[in-house]
Amino acid sequence: MFAILETGGKQYKVAPGTIVKVEKLDGARGDTYVFDKVLALATDDATKVGNPYVEGAKVTGTIIRQGKARKIRVFKYRAKTNYRRRYGHRQPYTEVRIESIG
């Protein structure tokens, strides 16, 4: 059994018990989060594909932690003009354990 859900502009294939890192969600550690934008739902006997979402389907998960990804360095450079800019960015994320699909 698995589902394909959409959150944060990205799509994730999840099954019960898997841990996924998604774009930052509101909530604290231990809170339950319900994903209602389910694109496809596959069980042992049938597969449902939404148009765009499967009606009545939801995926429930528990927030494990909020964090930040590794820092990336961004460097802008223009040749022959002595223009250089350097900055970094750390993307926030939420780690979620998928509890149930229904």
DSSP file (Angstrom, degrees, kcal/mol; ACC not computed):
  #  RESIDUE AA STRUCTURE BP1 BP2  ACC     N-H-->O    O-->H-N    N-H-->O    O-->H-N    TCO  KAPPA ALPHA  PHI   PSI    X-CA   Y-CA   Z-CA
    1    1 A M              0   0    0      0, 0.0     2,-0.3     0, 0.0    42,-0.2   0.000 360.0 360.0 360.0 130.3    0.0    0.0    0.0
    2    2 A F  E     -A   42   0A   0     40,-2.1    40,-2.9    13,-0.2     2,-0.3  -0.966 360.0-153.2-151.0 167.4    1.3    3.4   -0.9
    3    3 A A  E     -AB  41  14A   0     11,-2.7    11,-3.0    -2,-0.3     2,-0.6  -0.974  13.5-138.2-140.5 154.1    0.1    6.9   -1.9
    4    4 A I  E     -AB  40  13A   0     36,-2.3    35,-2.7    -2,-0.3    36,-1.4  -0.973  32.2-179.2-113.1 119.2    1.5    9.8   -3.9
    5    5 A L  E     -AB  38  12A   0      7,-2.5     7,-2.6    -2,-0.6     2,-0.5  -0.801  20.8-136.8-120.4 161.4    0.9   13.1   -2.1
    6    6 A E  E     + B   0  11A   0     31,-2.4    31,-0.3    -2,-0.3     2,-0.3  -0.966  32.6 149.0-119.8 129.3    1.6   16.7   -3.0
    7    7 A T  E >   + B   0  10A   0      3,-2.3     3,-1.4    -2,-0.5    16,-0.3  -0.950  66.0   9.4-156.1 139.5    2.9   19.2   -0.5
    8    8 A G  T 3  S-     0   0    0     -2,-0.3     3,-0.1     1,-0.3    16,-0.1   0.763 127.8 -61.4  65.0  25.4    5.1   22.3   -0.8
    9    9 A G  T 3  S+     0   0    0      1,-0.3     2,-0.3    14,-0.1    -1,-0.3   0.572 118.3  98.2  78.9   8.1    4.9   22.1   -4.6
   10   10 A K  E <   -B    7   0A   0     -3,-1.4    -3,-2.3    13,-0.0     2,-0.4  -0.856  66.7-129.5-126.5 161.7    6.6   18.7   -4.7
   11   11 A Q  E     -B    6   0A   0     -2,-0.3     2,-0.4    -5,-0.2    -5,-0.2  -0.913  20.8-170.0-115.2 140.4    5.3   15.1   -4.9
   12   12 A Y  E     -B    5   0A   0     -7,-2.6    -7,-2.5    -2,-0.4     2,-0.6  -0.988  19.2-141.6-132.2 136.4    6.2   12.3   -2.6
   13   13 A K  E     +B    4   0A   0     -2,-0.4     2,-0.3    -9,-0.2    -9,-0.2  -0.883  36.3 177.1 -94.3 119.9    5.6    8.5   -2.8
   14   14 A V  E     -B    3   0A   0    -11,-3.0   -11,-2.7    -2,-0.6    -2,-0.0  -0.892  20.5-174.0-128.7 153.6    4.9    7.4    0.8
   15   15 A A    >   -     0   0    0     -2,-0.3     3,-2.0   -13,-0.2    83,-0.3  -0.923  49.0 -73.6-135.3 160.7    3.9    4.2    2.6
   16   16 A P  T 3  S+     0   0    0      0, 0.0    83,-0.2     0, 0.0     3,-0.1  -0.351 119.5  21.5 -59.3 131.8    3.0    3.6    6.2
   17   17 A G  T 3  S+     0   0    0     81,-3.2     2,-0.1     1,-0.3    82,-0.1   0.265  92.1 126.5  95.4 -10.8    6.1    3.8    8.4
   18   18 A T    <   -     0   0    0     -3,-2.0    80,-2.8    80,-0.1     2,-0.5  -0.456  52.0-138.9 -80.5 155.7    8.3    5.8    6.0
   19   19 A I  E     -D   97   0B   0     78,-0.2     2,-0.3    -2,-0.1    78,-0.2  -0.964  23.3-177.4-115.6 126.6   10.0    9.1    7.0
   20   20 A V  E     -D   96   0B   0     76,-2.5    76,-2.9    -2,-0.5     2,-0.6  -0.931  24.4-137.5-125.4 148.2   10.0   11.9    4.6
   21   21 A K  E     +D   95   0B   0     -2,-0.3     2,-0.2    74,-0.2    74,-0.2  -0.928  35.0 172.9-102.6 116.6   11.5   15.4    4.6
   22   22 A V  E     -D   94   0B   0     72,-2.7    72,-2.5    -2,-0.6     3,-0.2  -0.691  41.7 -72.9-116.9 169.8    9.0   17.9    3.2
   23   23 A E  E    S-D   93   0B   0    -16,-0.3    70,-0.2    -2,-0.2    -1,-0.2  -0.266  78.6 -66.0 -59.1 153.4    8.9   21.7    3.0
   24   24 A K        -     0   0    0     68,-0.8     2,-0.3    69,-0.1    -1,-0.2  -0.108  57.6-167.5 -53.1 130.1    8.3   23.4    6.3
   25   25 A L        -     0   0    0     -3,-0.2     2,-0.3     2,-0.1    -1,-0.1  -0.848  27.2-104.8-114.6 152.7    4.9   22.7    7.8
   26   26 A D  S    S+     0   0    0     -2,-0.3     2,-0.2    68,-0.0    68,-0.0  -0.589  76.1  77.1 -74.4 137.1    3.2   24.5   10.8
   27   27 A G        -     0   0    0     -2,-0.3     2,-0.2     6,-0.0    -2,-0.1  -0.608  67.8-102.9 140.9 159.9    3.3   22.4   13.9
   28   28 A A    >   -     0   0    0     -2,-0.2     3,-1.9     1,-0.1    35,-0.3  -0.550  54.7 -66.5-106.4 173.1    5.5   21.3   16.7
   29   29 A R  T 3  S+     0   0    0      1,-0.3    35,-0.2    -2,-0.2    -1,-0.1  -0.361 121.9  21.3 -60.7 132.4    7.2   18.0   17.4
   30   30 A G  T 3  S+     0   0    0     33,-2.8    -1,-0.3     1,-0.3    34,-0.1   0.272  91.4 131.6  92.0 -11.2    4.7   15.2   18.1
   31   31 A D    <   -     0   0    0     -3,-1.9    32,-2.7    32,-0.1     2,-0.4  -0.371  57.5-121.2 -72.3 154.2    1.8   16.9   16.4
   32   32 A T  E     -E   62   0B   0     30,-0.2     2,-0.4    -3,-0.1    30,-0.2  -0.814  26.2-165.8 -96.1 135.7   -0.4   15.1   13.8
   33   33 A Y  E     -E   61   0B   0     28,-3.3    28,-2.8    -2,-0.4     2,-0.5  -0.977   7.4-150.7-124.8 136.5   -0.6   16.5   10.3
   34   34 A V  E     -E   60   0B   0     -2,-0.4     2,-0.6    26,-0.2    26,-0.2  -0.926   2.7-156.7-110.7 121.9   -3.1   15.4    7.7
   35   35 A F  E     +E   59   0B   0     24,-3.4    24,-2.5    -2,-0.5   -28,-0.1  -0.868  16.1 173.3 -94.3 118.8   -2.2   15.6    4.0
   36   36 A D        +     0   0    0     -2,-0.6     2,-1.4    22,-0.2    21,-0.2   0.522  56.2  88.0-105.8  -7.1   -5.4   15.9    1.9
   37   37 A K        +     0   0    0    -31,-0.3   -31,-2.4    22,-0.1     2,-0.6  -0.645  56.2 166.2 -92.2  80.5   -3.8   16.4   -1.5
   38   38 A V  E     -A    5   0A   0     -2,-1.4    16,-3.0    16,-0.3   -33,-0.3  -0.868  18.8-175.4-100.4 119.7   -3.5   12.8   -2.5
   39   39 A L  E    S+     0   0A   0    -35,-2.7    11,-2.9    -2,-0.6     2,-0.3   0.841  70.2   6.8 -83.8 -36.0   -2.7   12.3   -6.2
   40   40 A A  E     -AC   4  49A   0    -36,-1.4   -36,-2.3     9,-0.2     2,-0.4  -0.994  58.2-162.4-148.7 150.3   -2.8    8.5   -6.3
   41   41 A L  E     -AC   3  48A   0      7,-2.8     7,-3.2    -2,-0.3     2,-0.5  -0.977   8.3-172.4-138.5 120.1   -3.7    5.8   -3.9
   42   42 A A  E     +AC   2  47A   0    -40,-2.9   -40,-2.1    -2,-0.4     5,-0.2  -0.961   7.7 172.5-120.1 123.0   -2.6    2.1   -4.4
   43   43 A T        -     0   0    0      3,-3.1    -2,-0.0    -2,-0.5   -40,-0.0  -0.502  51.8 -87.1-110.7-174.2   -3.8   -0.7   -2.2
   44   44 A D  S    S+     0   0    0      1,-0.2     3,-0.1    -2,-0.2    -2,-0.0   0.825 124.6  25.4 -65.6 -30.7   -3.4   -4.5   -2.6
   45   45 A D  S    S+     0   0    0      1,-0.2     2,-0.3     0, 0.0    -1,-0.2   0.651 124.3  24.9-110.1 -18.4   -6.4   -4.9   -4.8
   46   46 A A        -     0   0    0      2,-0.0    -3,-3.1     0, 0.0     2,-0.4  -0.970  53.7-146.1-148.2 159.8   -7.0   -1.5   -6.5
   47   47 A T  E     -C   42   0A   0     -2,-0.3     2,-0.5    -5,-0.2    -5,-0.2  -0.998  13.3-163.8-128.4 130.4   -5.4    1.7   -7.6
   48   48 A K  E     -C   41   0A   0     -7,-3.2    -7,-2.8    -2,-0.4     2,-0.5  -0.954   1.6-167.2-115.3 132.3   -7.1    5.1   -7.6
   49   49 A V  E     -C   40   0A   0     -2,-0.5    -9,-0.2    -9,-0.2     4,-0.1  -0.976  17.0-137.0-119.0 129.9   -5.8    8.0   -9.6
   50   50 A G        -     0   0    0    -11,-2.9     4,-0.3    -2,-0.5     3,-0.1  -0.274  12.5-122.5 -83.8 168.7   -7.2   11.4   -8.9
   51   51 A N  S    S-     0   0    0      2,-1.1     2,-0.1    -2,-0.1   -12,-0.0  -0.591 104.8 -36.2-138.1  75.9   -8.1   14.2  -11.3
   52   52 A P  S    S+     0   0    0      0, 0.0    -2,-0.3     0, 0.0     2,-0.3  -0.981 145.8  15.5 -86.1 -20.0   -6.2   16.0   -9.9
   53   53 A Y  S    S-     0   0    0     -4,-0.1    -2,-1.1    -3,-0.1     2,-0.5  -0.846  76.5-110.7-118.9 153.4   -6.8   14.6   -6.3
   54   54 A V    >   -     0   0    0    -16,-3.0     3,-1.2    -2,-0.3   -16,-0.3  -0.682  41.3-120.0 -78.7 125.5   -8.4   11.5   -5.0
   55   55 A E  T 3  S+     0   0    0     -2,-0.5     3,-0.1     1,-0.2    -1,-0.1  -0.468  89.9   5.3 -71.2 133.4  -11.7   12.4   -3.3
   56   56 A G  T 3  S+     0   0    0      1,-0.3     2,-0.3    -2,-0.2    -1,-0.2   0.408  96.9 128.4  78.8  -2.0  -11.9   11.5    0.4
   57   57 A A    <   +     0   0    0     -3,-1.2     2,-0.3   -21,-0.2   -19,-0.3  -0.651  29.7 169.8 -88.5 143.2   -8.3   10.2    0.5
   58   58 A K        -     0   0    0     -2,-0.3    44,-2.7    -3,-0.1     2,-0.4  -0.994  25.0-146.8-149.8 152.8   -6.0   11.4    3.2
   59   59 A V  E     -EF  35 101B   0    -24,-2.5   -24,-3.4    -2,-0.3     2,-0.4  -0.985  16.5-154.2-121.0 128.8   -2.6   10.6    4.6
   60   60 A T  E     +EF  34 100B   0     40,-2.6    39,-2.7    -2,-0.4    40,-1.6  -0.871  18.7 170.3-108.2 135.1   -1.8   11.1    8.3
   61   61 A G  E     -EF  33  98B   0    -28,-2.8   -28,-3.3    -2,-0.4     2,-0.4  -0.940  28.3-128.8-139.8 162.2    1.6   11.7    9.6
   62   62 A T  E     -EF  32  97B   0     35,-2.6    35,-2.7    -2,-0.3     2,-0.5  -0.941  28.3-120.7-113.1 132.8    3.4   12.7   12.9
   63   63 A I  E     - F   0  96B   0    -32,-2.7   -33,-2.8    -2,-0.4    33,-0.2  -0.591  28.3-179.7 -74.3 122.6    5.9   15.5   12.9
   64   64 A I  E     -     0   0B   0     31,-3.1     2,-0.3    -2,-0.5    -1,-0.2   0.887  61.0 -26.3 -87.7 -47.9    9.3   14.1   14.1
   65   65 A R  E     - F   0  95B   0     30,-1.2    30,-2.9   -36,-0.1     2,-0.4  -0.991  46.6-127.5-163.7 158.8   11.3   17.4   14.0
   66   66 A Q  E     + F   0  94B   0     -2,-0.3     2,-0.3    28,-0.2    28,-0.2  -0.911  45.8 149.0-105.6 138.6   11.7   20.8   12.4
   67   67 A G  E     - F   0  93B   0     26,-2.5    26,-2.7    -2,-0.4     2,-0.4  -0.888  41.7-108.2-154.9-175.7   15.1   21.5   11.0
   68   68 A K  E     - F   0  92B   0     -2,-0.3     3,-0.1    24,-0.3    23,-0.1  -0.978  30.6-125.2-126.8 141.4   17.3   23.2    8.4
   69   69 A A        -     0   0    0     22,-2.8     3,-0.1    -2,-0.4    24,-0.0  -0.172  48.3 -68.4 -74.6 174.1   19.1   21.6    5.5
   70   70 A R        -     0   0    0      1,-0.1    21,-0.4    20,-0.1     2,-0.2  -0.278  61.9 -96.8 -62.4 151.2   22.9   22.0    4.9
   71   71 A K        -     0   0    0     19,-0.1     2,-0.4    -3,-0.1    19,-0.2  -0.478  35.1-156.9 -73.1 136.1   24.0   25.5    3.9
   72   72 A I  E     -G   89   0C   0     17,-2.3    17,-1.8    -2,-0.2     2,-0.5  -0.893  12.2-133.4-108.8 147.2   24.5   26.2    0.3
   73   73 A R  E     -G   88   0C   0     -2,-0.4     2,-0.5    15,-0.2    15,-0.2  -0.858  15.2-162.7-101.2 130.7   26.8   28.9   -1.0
   74   74 A V  E     -G   87   0C   0     13,-3.6    13,-2.5    -2,-0.5     2,-0.5  -0.960   8.5-175.6-114.1 128.0   25.5   31.3   -3.7
   75   75 A F  E     -G   86   0C   0     -2,-0.5     2,-0.4    11,-0.2    11,-0.2  -0.979   7.8-164.1-130.0 120.4   28.1   33.3   -5.5
   76   76 A K  E     +G   85   0C   0      9,-3.1     9,-2.1    -2,-0.5     2,-0.4  -0.848  15.1 176.2-102.5 139.6   27.3   35.9   -8.1
   77   77 A Y  E     -G   84   0C   0     -2,-0.4     2,-0.5     7,-0.2     7,-0.2  -0.992  18.3-165.5-148.0 132.9   30.0   37.1  -10.4
   78   78 A R  E > > -G   83   0C   0      5,-1.9     3,-1.1    -2,-0.4     5,-0.9  -0.986  29.6-122.0-118.5 127.9   30.2   39.5  -13.4
   79   79 A A  T 3 5S+     0   0    0     -2,-0.5    -2,-0.0     1,-0.2     0, 0.0  -0.382  86.4   3.2 -68.8 142.3   33.3   39.4  -15.5
   80   80 A K  T 3 5S+     0   0    0      1,-0.1    -1,-0.2    -2,-0.1     0, 0.0   0.546 112.6  82.4  65.7  12.3   35.4   42.5  -16.0
   81   81 A T  T < 5S-     0   0    0     -3,-1.1    -2,-0.1     2,-0.1    -1,-0.1   0.377  95.0-120.5-125.0   3.7   33.3   44.7  -13.6
   82   82 A N  T   5 +     0   0    0     -4,-0.4     2,-0.6     1,-0.2    -3,-0.1   0.878  61.8 148.8  57.7  40.6   34.7   43.8  -10.2
   83   83 A Y  E   < +G   78   0C   0     -5,-0.9    -5,-1.9     2,-0.0     2,-0.4  -0.930  11.5 155.8-109.9 117.2   31.2   42.6   -9.1
   84   84 A R  E     +G   77   0C   0     -2,-0.6     2,-0.4    -7,-0.2    -7,-0.2  -0.990  12.6 177.0-141.9 131.7   31.1   39.7   -6.6
   85   85 A R  E     -G   76   0C   0     -9,-2.1    -9,-3.1    -2,-0.4     2,-0.4  -1.000   4.4-175.8-134.9 133.6   28.4   38.8   -4.1
   86   86 A R  E     +G   75   0C   0     -2,-0.4     2,-0.3   -11,-0.2   -11,-0.2  -0.994  14.1 148.8-131.4 132.4   28.4   35.8   -1.8
   87   87 A Y  E     -G   74   0C   0    -13,-2.5   -13,-3.6    -2,-0.4     2,-0.3  -0.969  29.1-133.5-151.9 166.8   25.7   34.6    0.5
   88   88 A G  E     -G   73   0C   0     -2,-0.3     2,-0.3   -15,-0.2   -15,-0.2  -0.770  10.9-159.6-121.2 166.8   24.4   31.4    1.9
   89   89 A H  E     -G   72   0C   0    -17,-1.8   -17,-2.3    -2,-0.3     2,-0.5  -0.989   7.1-164.2-148.9 136.9   21.0   29.8    2.4
   90   90 A R        -     0   0    0     -2,-0.3   -19,-0.1   -19,-0.2   -20,-0.1  -0.976  20.6-142.8-122.0 116.7   19.6   27.0    4.6
   91   91 A Q        -     0   0    0     -2,-0.5   -22,-2.8   -21,-0.4     2,-0.1  -0.637  16.0-131.1 -80.9 125.8   16.2   25.7    3.6
   92   92 A P  E     + F   0  68B   0      0, 0.0   -68,-0.8     0, 0.0     2,-0.3  -0.492  32.0 176.4 -74.4 147.2   13.9   24.8    6.4
   93   93 A Y  E     -DF  23  67B   0    -26,-2.7   -26,-2.5   -70,-0.2     2,-0.4  -0.927  25.4-135.3-143.2 167.3   12.2   21.4    6.4
   94   94 A T  E     -DF  22  66B   0    -72,-2.5   -72,-2.7    -2,-0.3     2,-0.6  -0.998  15.1-143.6-126.9 131.1    9.9   19.2    8.4
   95   95 A E  E     -DF  21  65B   0    -30,-2.9   -31,-3.1    -2,-0.4   -30,-1.2  -0.849  24.3-173.8 -96.4 124.8   10.5   15.5    9.0
   96   96 A V  E     -DF  20  63B   0    -76,-2.9   -76,-2.5    -2,-0.6     2,-0.6  -0.957  20.2-148.4-125.2 134.6    7.3   13.5    9.0
   97   97 A R  E     -DF  19  62B   0    -35,-2.7   -35,-2.6    -2,-0.4     2,-0.5  -0.905  26.0-129.5 -98.4 125.2    6.6    9.8    9.8
   98   98 A I  E     + F   0  61B   0    -80,-2.8   -81,-3.2    -2,-0.6   -37,-0.3  -0.625  30.3 174.9 -78.4 123.6    3.7    8.5    7.8
   99   99 A E  E     -     0   0B   0    -39,-2.7     2,-0.3    -2,-0.5   -38,-0.2   0.881  57.8  -1.6 -96.0 -49.9    1.2    6.7   10.1
  100  100 A S  E     - F   0  60B   0    -40,-1.6   -40,-2.6   -84,-0.1     2,-0.4  -0.988  49.1-151.2-148.1 154.3   -1.7    5.8    8.0
  101  101 A I  E       F   0  59B   0     -2,-0.3   -42,-0.2   -42,-0.2   -60,-0.0  -0.991 360.0 360.0-125.2 131.0   -3.1    6.0    4.5
  102  102 A G              0   0    0    -44,-2.7   -43,-0.2    -2,-0.4    -1,-0.1   0.408 360.0 360.0-158.5 360.0   -6.8    6.1    3.9
